[in-house]
Amino acid sequence: MIRQLFDPANAVTAAGLVLSVIAISLALSGRVELGVAVALWALLADHLDGVVAQRLTTRAERAGEVGKNLELFG
């Protein structure tokens, strides 16, 4: 599973998930403005992972399956 995160699209998805968690924790700690800013970066990552996945022509099938599962969390 960890090896599949080296796939560029999966790495972008994982970064978006991490940014989402950071944004939520910032908002809950009272730093709402910073949380919103980080959430916007998470939204950008969510959009970009699809773009990256579509442009990869030599993507392994297993990496695509892992990416679909990561999208369920994001």
PDB file with one MODEL, atoms N, CA, C and O in Angstrom:
MODEL        1
ATOM      1  N   MET A   1       0.819  -1.192   0.000  1.00  0.00           N
ATOM      2  CA  MET A   1       0.000   0.000   0.000  1.00  0.00           C
ATOM      3  C   MET A   1       0.864   1.259   0.000  1.00  0.00           C
ATOM      4  O   MET A   1       0.611   2.170  -0.788  1.00  0.00           O
ATOM      5  N   ILE A   2       1.865   1.330   0.853  1.00  0.00           N
ATOM      6  CA  ILE A   2       2.724   2.508   0.912  1.00  0.00           C
ATOM      7  C   ILE A   2       3.414   2.716  -0.437  1.00  0.00           C
ATOM      8  O   ILE A   2       3.601   3.852  -0.872  1.00  0.00           O
ATOM      9  N   ARG A   3       3.785   1.642  -1.084  1.00  0.00           N
ATOM     10  CA  ARG A   3       4.459   1.735  -2.381  1.00  0.00           C
ATOM     11  C   ARG A   3       3.566   2.407  -3.424  1.00  0.00           C
ATOM     12  O   ARG A   3       4.065   3.073  -4.330  1.00  0.00           O
ATOM     13  N   GLN A   4       2.243   2.235  -3.300  1.00  0.00           N
ATOM     14  CA  GLN A   4       1.306   2.835  -4.250  1.00  0.00           C
ATOM     15  C   GLN A   4       1.204   4.338  -4.093  1.00  0.00           C
ATOM     16  O   GLN A   4       0.713   5.018  -4.994  1.00  0.00           O
ATOM     17  N   LEU A   5       1.662   4.878  -2.958  1.00  0.00           N
ATOM     18  CA  LEU A   5       1.622   6.328  -2.755  1.00  0.00           C
ATOM     19  C   LEU A   5       2.703   7.045  -3.559  1.00  0.00           C
ATOM     20  O   LEU A   5       2.680   8.271  -3.669  1.00  0.00           O
ATOM     21  N   PHE A   6       3.650   6.291  -4.122  1.00  0.00           N
ATOM     22  CA  PHE A   6       4.666   6.902  -4.982  1.00  0.00           C
ATOM     23  C   PHE A   6       4.104   7.207  -6.364  1.00  0.00           C
ATOM     24  O   PHE A   6       4.743   7.904  -7.152  1.00  0.00           O
ATOM     25  N   ASP A   7       2.922   6.693  -6.665  1.00  0.00           N
ATOM     26  CA  ASP A   7       2.216   7.057  -7.886  1.00  0.00           C
ATOM     27  C   ASP A   7       1.846   8.540  -7.777  1.00  0.00           C
ATOM     28  O   ASP A   7       1.284   8.944  -6.759  1.00  0.00           O
ATOM     29  N   PRO A   8       2.138   9.362  -8.786  1.00  0.00           N
ATOM     30  CA  PRO A   8       1.906  10.804  -8.651  1.00  0.00           C
ATOM     31  C   PRO A   8       0.474  11.182  -8.284  1.00  0.00           C
ATOM     32  O   PRO A   8       0.271  12.044  -7.429  1.00  0.00           O
ATOM     33  N   ALA A   9      -0.508  10.567  -8.902  1.00  0.00           N
ATOM     34  CA  ALA A   9      -1.900  10.908  -8.593  1.00  0.00           C
ATOM     35  C   ALA A   9      -2.258  10.513  -7.165  1.00  0.00           C
ATOM     36  O   ALA A   9      -2.961  11.253  -6.476  1.00  0.00           O
ATOM     37  N   ASN A  10      -1.787   9.365  -6.718  1.00  0.00           N
ATOM     38  CA  ASN A  10      -2.061   8.935  -5.349  1.00  0.00           C
ATOM     39  C   ASN A  10      -1.344   9.822  -4.339  1.00  0.00           C
ATOM     40  O   ASN A  10      -1.866  10.064  -3.250  1.00  0.00           O
ATOM     41  N   ALA A  11      -0.165  10.304  -4.682  1.00  0.00           N
ATOM     42  CA  ALA A  11       0.562  11.206  -3.789  1.00  0.00           C
ATOM     43  C   ALA A  11      -0.195  12.525  -3.629  1.00  0.00           C
ATOM     44  O   ALA A  11      -0.258  13.077  -2.531  1.00  0.00           O
ATOM     45  N   VAL A  12      -0.766  13.026  -4.717  1.00  0.00           N
ATOM     46  CA  VAL A  12      -1.552  14.258  -4.645  1.00  0.00           C
ATOM     47  C   VAL A  12      -2.805  14.033  -3.800  1.00  0.00           C
ATOM     48  O   VAL A  12      -3.183  14.896  -3.008  1.00  0.00           O
ATOM     49  N   THR A  13      -3.451  12.874  -3.967  1.00  0.00           N
ATOM     50  CA  THR A  13      -4.635  12.549  -3.174  1.00  0.00           C
ATOM     51  C   THR A  13      -4.286  12.465  -1.693  1.00  0.00           C
ATOM     52  O   THR A  13      -5.008  12.999  -0.851  1.00  0.00           O
ATOM     53  N   ALA A  14      -3.183  11.797  -1.377  1.00  0.00           N
ATOM     54  CA  ALA A  14      -2.763  11.664   0.022  1.00  0.00           C
ATOM     55  C   ALA A  14      -2.423  13.036   0.611  1.00  0.00           C
ATOM     56  O   ALA A  14      -2.733  13.308   1.771  1.00  0.00           O
ATOM     57  N   ALA A  15      -1.796  13.888  -0.174  1.00  0.00           N
ATOM     58  CA  ALA A  15      -1.488  15.238   0.303  1.00  0.00           C
ATOM     59  C   ALA A  15      -2.776  16.008   0.585  1.00  0.00           C
ATOM     60  O   ALA A  15      -2.858  16.752   1.562  1.00  0.00           O
ATOM     61  N   GLY A  16      -3.767  15.830  -0.262  1.00  0.00           N
ATOM     62  CA  GLY A  16      -5.056  16.480  -0.037  1.00  0.00           C
ATOM     63  C   GLY A  16      -5.738  15.993   1.226  1.00  0.00           C
ATOM     64  O   GLY A  16      -6.361  16.775   1.944  1.00  0.00           O
ATOM     65  N   LEU A  17      -5.621  14.704   1.497  1.00  0.00           N
ATOM     66  CA  LEU A  17      -6.184  14.155   2.734  1.00  0.00           C
ATOM     67  C   LEU A  17      -5.493  14.740   3.963  1.00  0.00           C
ATOM     68  O   LEU A  17      -6.142  15.096   4.946  1.00  0.00           O
ATOM     69  N   VAL A  18      -4.180  14.831   3.891  1.00  0.00           N
ATOM     70  CA  VAL A  18      -3.420  15.403   5.009  1.00  0.00           C
ATOM     71  C   VAL A  18      -3.797  16.868   5.201  1.00  0.00           C
ATOM     72  O   VAL A  18      -3.986  17.319   6.331  1.00  0.00           O
ATOM     73  N   LEU A  19      -3.905  17.603   4.111  1.00  0.00           N
ATOM     74  CA  LEU A  19      -4.292  19.009   4.206  1.00  0.00           C
ATOM     75  C   LEU A  19      -5.694  19.167   4.784  1.00  0.00           C
ATOM     76  O   LEU A  19      -5.952  20.112   5.530  1.00  0.00           O
ATOM     77  N   SER A  20      -6.591  18.263   4.453  1.00  0.00           N
ATOM     78  CA  SER A  20      -7.948  18.314   4.998  1.00  0.00           C
ATOM     79  C   SER A  20      -7.942  18.134   6.507  1.00  0.00           C
ATOM     80  O   SER A  20      -8.637  18.850   7.228  1.00  0.00           O
ATOM     81  N   VAL A  21      -7.160  17.179   6.980  1.00  0.00           N
ATOM     82  CA  VAL A  21      -7.066  16.943   8.424  1.00  0.00           C
ATOM     83  C   VAL A  21      -6.467  18.156   9.121  1.00  0.00           C
ATOM     84  O   VAL A  21      -6.929  18.552  10.191  1.00  0.00           O
ATOM     85  N   ILE A  22      -5.451  18.739   8.522  1.00  0.00           N
ATOM     86  CA  ILE A  22      -4.826  19.936   9.099  1.00  0.00           C
ATOM     87  C   ILE A  22      -5.828  21.090   9.140  1.00  0.00           C
ATOM     88  O   ILE A  22      -5.899  21.817  10.131  1.00  0.00           O
ATOM     89  N   ALA A  23      -6.598  21.258   8.069  1.00  0.00           N
ATOM     90  CA  ALA A  23      -7.582  22.340   8.013  1.00  0.00           C
ATOM     91  C   ALA A  23      -8.638  22.177   9.099  1.00  0.00           C
ATOM     92  O   ALA A  23      -9.022  23.155   9.740  1.00  0.00           O
ATOM     93  N   ILE A  24      -9.103  20.968   9.309  1.00  0.00           N
ATOM     94  CA  ILE A  24     -10.109  20.716  10.342  1.00  0.00           C
ATOM     95  C   ILE A  24      -9.538  20.995  11.724  1.00  0.00           C
ATOM     96  O   ILE A  24     -10.193  21.615  12.563  1.00  0.00           O
ATOM     97  N   SER A  25      -8.319  20.536  11.954  1.00  0.00           N
ATOM     98  CA  SER A  25      -7.727  20.755  13.276  1.00  0.00           C
ATOM     99  C   SER A  25      -7.469  22.247  13.526  1.00  0.00           C
ATOM    100  O   SER A  25      -7.627  22.719  14.652  1.00  0.00           O
ATOM    101  N   LEU A  26      -7.080  22.979  12.501  1.00  0.00           N
ATOM    102  CA  LEU A  26      -6.886  24.423  12.659  1.00  0.00           C
ATOM    103  C   LEU A  26      -8.211  25.120  12.970  1.00  0.00           C
ATOM    104  O   LEU A  26      -8.274  25.989  13.840  1.00  0.00           O
ATOM    105  N   ALA A  27      -9.250  24.739  12.264  1.00  0.00           N
ATOM    106  CA  ALA A  27     -10.557  25.367  12.500  1.00  0.00           C
ATOM    107  C   ALA A  27     -11.064  25.056  13.908  1.00  0.00           C
ATOM    108  O   ALA A  27     -11.623  25.925  14.576  1.00  0.00           O
ATOM    109  N   LEU A  28     -10.870  23.823  14.353  1.00  0.00           N
ATOM    110  CA  LEU A  28     -11.330  23.453  15.691  1.00  0.00           C
ATOM    111  C   LEU A  28     -10.518  24.117  16.792  1.00  0.00           C
ATOM    112  O   LEU A  28     -11.016  24.296  17.904  1.00  0.00           O
ATOM    113  N   SER A  29      -9.293  24.480  16.503  1.00  0.00           N
ATOM    114  CA  SER A  29      -8.459  25.139  17.510  1.00  0.00           C
ATOM    115  C   SER A  29      -8.640  26.657  17.507  1.00  0.00           C
ATOM    116  O   SER A  29      -7.943  27.370  18.230  1.00  0.00           O
ATOM    117  N   GLY A  30      -9.577  27.149  16.693  1.00  0.00           N
ATOM    118  CA  GLY A  30      -9.879  28.574  16.693  1.00  0.00           C
ATOM    119  C   GLY A  30      -9.178  29.383  15.628  1.00  0.00           C
ATOM    120  O   GLY A  30      -9.395  30.591  15.536  1.00  0.00           O
ATOM    121  N   ARG A  31      -8.357  28.765  14.833  1.00  0.00           N
ATOM    122  CA  ARG A  31      -7.643  29.481  13.757  1.00  0.00           C
ATOM    123  C   ARG A  31      -8.397  29.262  12.448  1.00  0.00           C
ATOM    124  O   ARG A  31      -7.888  28.649  11.510  1.00  0.00           O
ATOM    125  N   VAL A  32      -9.627  29.781  12.412  1.00  0.00           N
ATOM    126  CA  VAL A  32     -10.555  29.505  11.321  1.00  0.00           C
ATOM    127  C   VAL A  32     -10.036  30.020   9.985  1.00  0.00           C
ATOM    128  O   VAL A  32     -10.136  29.321   8.976  1.00  0.00           O
ATOM    129  N   GLU A  33      -9.490  31.212   9.960  1.00  0.00           N
ATOM    130  CA  GLU A  33      -9.021  31.783   8.694  1.00  0.00           C
ATOM    131  C   GLU A  33      -7.916  30.929   8.075  1.00  0.00           C
ATOM    132  O   GLU A  33      -7.917  30.671   6.871  1.00  0.00           O
ATOM    133  N   LEU A  34      -6.989  30.501   8.900  1.00  0.00           N
ATOM    134  CA  LEU A  34      -5.914  29.647   8.401  1.00  0.00           C
ATOM    135  C   LEU A  34      -6.460  28.283   7.987  1.00  0.00           C
ATOM    136  O   LEU A  34      -6.008  27.703   6.999  1.00  0.00           O
ATOM    137  N   GLY A  35      -7.428  27.774   8.739  1.00  0.00           N
ATOM    138  CA  GLY A  35      -8.063  26.506   8.385  1.00  0.00           C
ATOM    139  C   GLY A  35      -8.749  26.565   7.034  1.00  0.00           C
ATOM    140  O   GLY A  35      -8.676  25.618   6.252  1.00  0.00           O
ATOM    141  N   VAL A  36      -9.421  27.689   6.758  1.00  0.00           N
ATOM    142  CA  VAL A  36     -10.076  27.857   5.454  1.00  0.00           C
ATOM    143  C   VAL A  36      -9.035  27.918   4.337  1.00  0.00           C
ATOM    144  O   VAL A  36      -9.239  27.345   3.267  1.00  0.00           O
ATOM    145  N   ALA A  37      -7.938  28.601   4.578  1.00  0.00           N
ATOM    146  CA  ALA A  37      -6.881  28.692   3.566  1.00  0.00           C
ATOM    147  C   ALA A  37      -6.308  27.312   3.246  1.00  0.00           C
ATOM    148  O   ALA A  37      -6.093  26.976   2.082  1.00  0.00           O
ATOM    149  N   VAL A  38      -6.065  26.521   4.282  1.00  0.00           N
ATOM    150  CA  VAL A  38      -5.534  25.174   4.065  1.00  0.00           C
ATOM    151  C   VAL A  38      -6.582  24.296   3.386  1.00  0.00           C
ATOM    152  O   VAL A  38      -6.240  23.454   2.555  1.00  0.00           O
ATOM    153  N   ALA A  39      -7.854  24.488   3.733  1.00  0.00           N
ATOM    154  CA  ALA A  39      -8.925  23.724   3.090  1.00  0.00           C
ATOM    155  C   ALA A  39      -8.995  24.021   1.598  1.00  0.00           C
ATOM    156  O   ALA A  39      -9.289  23.132   0.800  1.00  0.00           O
ATOM    157  N   LEU A  40      -8.730  25.257   1.222  1.00  0.00           N
ATOM    158  CA  LEU A  40      -8.712  25.597  -0.203  1.00  0.00           C
ATOM    159  C   LEU A  40      -7.579  24.880  -0.929  1.00  0.00           C
ATOM    160  O   LEU A  40      -7.746  24.454  -2.072  1.00  0.00           O
ATOM    161  N   TRP A  41      -6.434  24.743  -0.277  1.00  0.00           N
ATOM    162  CA  TRP A  41      -5.332  23.970  -0.869  1.00  0.00           C
ATOM    163  C   TRP A  41      -5.726  22.500  -0.992  1.00  0.00           C
ATOM    164  O   TRP A  41      -5.351  21.836  -1.959  1.00  0.00           O
ATOM    165  N   ALA A  42      -6.477  21.990  -0.018  1.00  0.00           N
ATOM    166  CA  ALA A  42      -6.945  20.601  -0.085  1.00  0.00           C
ATOM    167  C   ALA A  42      -7.910  20.413  -1.258  1.00  0.00           C
ATOM    168  O   ALA A  42      -7.872  19.389  -1.940  1.00  0.00           O
ATOM    169  N   LEU A  43      -8.766  21.398  -1.485  1.00  0.00           N
ATOM    170  CA  LEU A  43      -9.681  21.330  -2.632  1.00  0.00           C
ATOM    171  C   LEU A  43      -8.915  21.347  -3.947  1.00  0.00           C
ATOM    172  O   LEU A  43      -9.263  20.629  -4.885  1.00  0.00           O
ATOM    173  N   LEU A  44      -7.883  22.160  -4.012  1.00  0.00           N
ATOM    174  CA  LEU A  44      -7.053  22.194  -5.215  1.00  0.00           C
ATOM    175  C   LEU A  44      -6.391  20.837  -5.452  1.00  0.00           C
ATOM    176  O   LEU A  44      -6.344  20.354  -6.583  1.00  0.00           O
ATOM    177  N   ALA A  45      -5.888  20.233  -4.394  1.00  0.00           N
ATOM    178  CA  ALA A  45      -5.269  18.913  -4.527  1.00  0.00           C
ATOM    179  C   ALA A  45      -6.293  17.883  -4.983  1.00  0.00           C
ATOM    180  O   ALA A  45      -5.970  17.001  -5.779  1.00  0.00           O
ATOM    181  N   ASP A  46      -7.523  17.985  -4.489  1.00  0.00           N
ATOM    182  CA  ASP A  46      -8.568  17.049  -4.886  1.00  0.00           C
ATOM    183  C   ASP A  46      -8.876  17.173  -6.372  1.00  0.00           C
ATOM    184  O   ASP A  46      -9.144  16.175  -7.042  1.00  0.00           O
ATOM    185  N   HIS A  47      -8.840  18.378  -6.878  1.00  0.00           N
ATOM    186  CA  HIS A  47      -9.066  18.577  -8.304  1.00  0.00           C
ATOM    187  C   HIS A  47      -7.880  18.082  -9.129  1.00  0.00           C
ATOM    188  O   HIS A  47      -8.059  17.435 -10.161  1.00  0.00           O
ATOM    189  N   LEU A  48      -6.679  18.389  -8.669  1.00  0.00           N
ATOM    190  CA  LEU A  48      -5.480  18.063  -9.443  1.00  0.00           C
ATOM    191  C   LEU A  48      -5.205  16.563  -9.518  1.00  0.00           C
ATOM    192  O   LEU A  48      -4.614  16.101 -10.494  1.00  0.00           O
ATOM    193  N   ASP A  49      -5.618  15.793  -8.513  1.00  0.00           N
ATOM    194  CA  ASP A  49      -5.329  14.364  -8.572  1.00  0.00           C
ATOM    195  C   ASP A  49      -6.032  13.701  -9.745  1.00  0.00           C
ATOM    196  O   ASP A  49      -5.491  12.772 -10.345  1.00  0.00           O
ATOM    197  N   GLY A  50      -7.220  14.162 -10.076  1.00  0.00           N
ATOM    198  CA  GLY A  50      -7.917  13.618 -11.241  1.00  0.00           C
ATOM    199  C   GLY A  50      -7.228  13.993 -12.535  1.00  0.00           C
ATOM    200  O   GLY A  50      -7.130  13.176 -13.451  1.00  0.00           O
ATOM    201  N   VAL A  51      -6.756  15.209 -12.616  1.00  0.00           N
ATOM    202  CA  VAL A  51      -6.043  15.672 -13.807  1.00  0.00           C
ATOM    203  C   VAL A  51      -4.762  14.864 -13.994  1.00  0.00           C
ATOM    204  O   VAL A  51      -4.449  14.420 -15.098  1.00  0.00           O
ATOM    205  N   VAL A  52      -4.039  14.684 -12.915  1.00  0.00           N
ATOM    206  CA  VAL A  52      -2.782  13.920 -12.985  1.00  0.00           C
ATOM    207  C   VAL A  52      -3.069  12.469 -13.381  1.00  0.00           C
ATOM    208  O   VAL A  52      -2.360  11.903 -14.212  1.00  0.00           O
ATOM    209  N   ALA A  53      -4.093  11.875 -12.796  1.00  0.00           N
ATOM    210  CA  ALA A  53      -4.420  10.477 -13.101  1.00  0.00           C
ATOM    211  C   ALA A  53      -4.795  10.295 -14.568  1.00  0.00           C
ATOM    212  O   ALA A  53      -4.436   9.288 -15.178  1.00  0.00           O
ATOM    213  N   GLN A  54      -5.505  11.248 -15.129  1.00  0.00           N
ATOM    214  CA  GLN A  54      -5.898  11.132 -16.534  1.00  0.00           C
ATOM    215  C   GLN A  54      -4.713  11.262 -17.479  1.00  0.00           C
ATOM    216  O   GLN A  54      -4.713  10.677 -18.562  1.00  0.00           O
ATOM    217  N   ARG A  55      -3.721  12.014 -17.080  1.00  0.00           N
ATOM    218  CA  ARG A  55      -2.572  12.247 -17.966  1.00  0.00           C
ATOM    219  C   ARG A  55      -1.507  11.163 -17.870  1.00  0.00           C
ATOM    220  O   ARG A  55      -0.604  11.106 -18.705  1.00  0.00           O
ATOM    221  N   LEU A  56      -1.604  10.306 -16.864  1.00  0.00           N
ATOM    222  CA  LEU A  56      -0.634   9.219 -16.740  1.00  0.00           C
ATOM    223  C   LEU A  56      -1.032   8.089 -17.680  1.00  0.00           C
ATOM    224  O   LEU A  56      -2.096   7.488 -17.524  1.00  0.00           O
ATOM    225  N   THR A  57      -0.188   7.807 -18.639  1.00  0.00           N
ATOM    226  CA  THR A  57      -0.516   6.763 -19.608  1.00  0.00           C
ATOM    227  C   THR A  57       0.040   5.401 -19.192  1.00  0.00           C
ATOM    228  O   THR A  57      -0.463   4.369 -19.636  1.00  0.00           O
ATOM    229  N   THR A  58       1.053   5.389 -18.360  1.00  0.00           N
ATOM    230  CA  THR A  58       1.679   4.120 -17.970  1.00  0.00           C
ATOM    231  C   THR A  58       1.369   3.770 -16.516  1.00  0.00           C
ATOM    232  O   THR A  58       2.190   3.157 -15.833  1.00  0.00           O
ATOM    233  N   ARG A  59       0.199   4.154 -16.051  1.00  0.00           N
ATOM    234  CA  ARG A  59      -0.176   3.937 -14.655  1.00  0.00           C
ATOM    235  C   ARG A  59      -0.551   2.475 -14.438  1.00  0.00           C
ATOM    236  O   ARG A  59      -1.296   1.887 -15.222  1.00  0.00           O
ATOM    237  N   ALA A  60      -0.024   1.903 -13.368  1.00  0.00           N
ATOM    238  CA  ALA A  60      -0.333   0.512 -13.044  1.00  0.00           C
ATOM    239  C   ALA A  60      -1.790   0.389 -12.609  1.00  0.00           C
ATOM    240  O   ALA A  60      -2.347   1.300 -11.998  1.00  0.00           O
ATOM    241  N   GLU A  61      -2.392  -0.741 -12.931  1.00  0.00           N
ATOM    242  CA  GLU A  61      -3.795  -0.962 -12.578  1.00  0.00           C
ATOM    243  C   GLU A  61      -3.999  -0.934 -11.070  1.00  0.00           C
ATOM    244  O   GLU A  61      -4.995  -0.399 -10.583  1.00  0.00           O
ATOM    245  N   ARG A  62      -3.066  -1.504 -10.340  1.00  0.00           N
ATOM    246  CA  ARG A  62      -3.162  -1.523  -8.873  1.00  0.00           C
ATOM    247  C   ARG A  62      -3.129  -0.104  -8.298  1.00  0.00           C
ATOM    248  O   ARG A  62      -3.829   0.194  -7.330  1.00  0.00           O
ATOM    249  N   ALA A  63      -2.323   0.759  -8.891  1.00  0.00           N
ATOM    250  CA  ALA A  63      -2.250   2.154  -8.431  1.00  0.00           C
ATOM    251  C   ALA A  63      -3.593   2.842  -8.641  1.00  0.00           C
ATOM    252  O   ALA A  63      -4.010   3.645  -7.808  1.00  0.00           O
ATOM    253  N   GLY A  64      -4.264   2.542  -9.727  1.00  0.00           N
ATOM    254  CA  GLY A  64      -5.587   3.109  -9.978  1.00  0.00           C
ATOM    255  C   GLY A  64      -6.614   2.636  -8.972  1.00  0.00           C
ATOM    256  O   GLY A  64      -7.472   3.407  -8.544  1.00  0.00           O
ATOM    257  N   GLU A  65      -6.530   1.362  -8.590  1.00  0.00           N
ATOM    258  CA  GLU A  65      -7.451   0.825  -7.592  1.00  0.00           C
ATOM    259  C   GLU A  65      -7.231   1.480  -6.235  1.00  0.00           C
ATOM    260  O   GLU A  65      -8.188   1.817  -5.538  1.00  0.00           O
ATOM    261  N   VAL A  66      -5.974   1.659  -5.865  1.00  0.00           N
ATOM    262  CA  VAL A  66      -5.656   2.327  -4.596  1.00  0.00           C
ATOM    263  C   VAL A  66      -6.144   3.768  -4.643  1.00  0.00           C
ATOM    264  O   VAL A  66      -6.672   4.273  -3.652  1.00  0.00           O
ATOM    265  N   GLY A  67      -5.979   4.427  -5.765  1.00  0.00           N
ATOM    266  CA  GLY A  67      -6.436   5.802  -5.924  1.00  0.00           C
ATOM    267  C   GLY A  67      -7.941   5.931  -5.748  1.00  0.00           C
ATOM    268  O   GLY A  67      -8.418   6.879  -5.125  1.00  0.00           O
ATOM    269  N   LYS A  68      -8.687   4.983  -6.294  1.00  0.00           N
ATOM    270  CA  LYS A  68     -10.143   4.999  -6.120  1.00  0.00           C
ATOM    271  C   LYS A  68     -10.516   4.844  -4.655  1.00  0.00           C
ATOM    272  O   LYS A  68     -11.444   5.495  -4.175  1.00  0.00           O
ATOM    273  N   ASN A  69      -9.810   3.998  -3.955  1.00  0.00           N
ATOM    274  CA  ASN A  69     -10.084   3.815  -2.520  1.00  0.00           C
ATOM    275  C   ASN A  69      -9.698   5.051  -1.717  1.00  0.00           C
ATOM    276  O   ASN A  69     -10.390   5.399  -0.760  1.00  0.00           O
ATOM    277  N   LEU A  70      -8.619   5.713  -2.082  1.00  0.00           N
ATOM    278  CA  LEU A  70      -8.236   6.948  -1.411  1.00  0.00           C
ATOM    279  C   LEU A  70      -9.281   8.038  -1.624  1.00  0.00           C
ATOM    280  O   LEU A  70      -9.530   8.845  -0.728  1.00  0.00           O
ATOM    281  N   GLU A  71      -9.883   8.064  -2.790  1.00  0.00           N
ATOM    282  CA  GLU A  71     -10.914   9.061  -3.079  1.00  0.00           C
ATOM    283  C   GLU A  71     -12.135   8.901  -2.182  1.00  0.00           C
ATOM    284  O   GLU A  71     -12.848   9.872  -1.933  1.00  0.00           O
ATOM    285  N   LEU A  72     -12.381   7.703  -1.701  1.00  0.00           N
ATOM    286  CA  LEU A  72     -13.515   7.484  -0.804  1.00  0.00           C
ATOM    287  C   LEU A  72     -13.345   8.245   0.503  1.00  0.00           C
ATOM    288  O   LEU A  72     -14.329   8.647   1.123  1.00  0.00           O
ATOM    289  N   PHE A  73     -12.095   8.444   0.923  1.00  0.00           N
ATOM    290  CA  PHE A  73     -11.820   9.150   2.182  1.00  0.00           C
ATOM    291  C   PHE A  73     -11.802  10.660   1.967  1.00  0.00           C
ATOM    292  O   PHE A  73     -12.033  11.418   2.909  1.00  0.00           O
ATOM    293  N   GLY A  74     -11.536  11.100   0.764  1.00  0.00           N
ATOM    294  CA  GLY A  74     -11.361  12.527   0.505  1.00  0.00           C
ATOM    295  C   GLY A  74     -12.558  13.251   0.060  1.00  0.00           C
ATOM    296  O   GLY A  74     -12.497  14.457  -0.181  1.00  0.00           O
TER     297      GLY A  74
ENDMDL
END
